[in-house]
Amino acid sequence: MGKLSEETVSAIAEASPLAANLAWLLSQASYTLTTELTAALEGLGVSPRAYHVLKTAMKGEFTQTDLTKMIGLDKTTLVVTLDELEATGLAERRPSAGDRRARVISVTKAGERKIRAADEIVERIHTDVLATLPAAERKAFLHSLTTLVCSRLADPVVCSQPVRRRA
């Protein structure tokens, strides 16, 4: 879809019963962006979820529990992702120096090369998506979204039917 005029965007927003629904808007944006990233990263043989795990694991000595919290994945999904990353030689689990029961996730040299290639693709798509916004609004948008995610929306509430995180 090409760029739409402000009038067209406003008309679409006014016609949509969900145009002011924050949860729906964020879900739609996440789904569409994740789908685009999935398609773009397929050639590298890495999913956006695997990319997030590797990219985060490269930043320090993190256990599986650390990564579930940092990335926002449930434990089962992280284990499946780590199994895939180990099978392809991109990451490995090592015993933690501080707790032999815990495993630290280590990114292999092959994983580091994969992340460097994926970074270029991800950056290109992010730049293209953000180019839809006026230049003066891009930084403010990212800052505002980061503020929401790191404060009010940092922790999900407990509910009887927990929503599973797989992204």
N, C-alpha and C positions, 0 to 999 in steps of 0.2 A: 504494500500500500504506500502510495506517495504521500508527500506532505499535504495536509489539508489546511485550508484557510481557517483563521480563528472563528469566523462566522459559522463555517461548517462544523467545526469541533463543538462550538456552543450549541448549535442546533441538534447535533447527535446527543450531546450530554443532556439537554433539556428533554429530549424524547425518550431517553432511557430511564426506566424506573430505578435503576441501580447506579445512576451517575454520581450520586452523592454517598454511596455506600462504601465506606473506607475498606472494609474487609473484602468486598467484591473487587474493588479497584486494585488493591494490592495483590489479590489472588490472580486476577487476569494478567497484570503486569508480570508477576512471577512466572506464571505458566507460559506465557508467550515468549518471554526472554529465555527461560530454561529450555524451551523447545528449540529456539534458534541456536542457542549454545550447544545443545545436544547434536543438532545437525552439523554444525560447524566443526565440532570436535571429533565427530565420527571417524574422520580420516586418520586421526592420531590414535584411535582406539582407546579413548578415555572419555568418561562421562563427566558432566558438570559436577556431580557428587564426588567422583573420584578426584577430580581436579581440586575441589575444595578441601578434601581430606589431605591430599599431598601438599597443597600450598600451605595449609595450616601446620602440618607436621614438620615442614621445613623450617619453621620459625623457632623451634625449641625442642626440648625433651618432654614430650607429652605422652601421657598414658591414654589408653582407649577411653577411659572415663573422662579425662580432660577433653579429648576430642569430641565426645558426644555433647558435652556442655558448650564448647567453643563454637561448634558448627551448627548445633541444634538438630542433630540426628538422634533417632532412638538407638538403643544399644544393638538391637538385632540388625538393623540396617547398616550400622557401622561395621559390625563383624562381617557381614556379607561383603561389604565394600573392601574391607581389609583382606579378606580371603582372595578376592579377585586381584587386588593390587600385589599381593604376595605371589600369586600364581603367575602373574605376568612379569615378575621381577622388578616391580616399581617401588615396592616398600617391603619392610620386614619388621616383625615384632621381636623385640629384645627384652630380656628381663630388666626391670628397673633397678638401678643401683640402690635406691632407697627402700624398695619393697619388692622382694623376690616374687610375690604373688602377682604383682602388676606388670604389665607389658608396656614398654615404650615403643612408639612407632617411629621407625627410622626410614627415611627416604633414600633409596639407592641412587647411584650415579645415573642409571637409566631413568629413574623417576625424576631426577633433577633435569635431565635433558628434555624429558616429556613436558615438564612444567614450563620450561623456557619456551618451547614451541607453542604450548597451549596459551601462555601469557600473551603472545602476539595476537592470537585469534580472539581471545577474550577482550583484550584492550581495544581491538578494532571494532568489535560488536558494541561494547560499552560506549565507545566514542560515537558510533553511528546512532545508537539509541538516544544518547543525551543530546546529540545535535538537533533533535526534534524540538528541544526547548531553546528559547532565546539564550544566548551566551551568558547574559547577566543572571539568569535563573539557575543554571546548572549547578554551580557550587552550593547555592542556597538549598536546592532540592536535595542534593546528597547529604548536606549537613543536617537538614531537617529529618530526613529518613533515618540517618545514623542516630540522631538524638532519640527518635521514637524507639528504634530497635534496642538501643542501649539503656533506655530508661523505662518508660511506661510499658513498652511491649517486650521487655527483656525476658520475662519469665511467664510461661503460660499458667493460667489458673488451673486448679485441680477440678476435674469434672468426672461424671460417672462414665462417660464414654470418651476416654482420652483420644485426641487426634494424633495419629501416627505421623511422624516426620520422616519423609523419604527423599526429600529433595537433595 
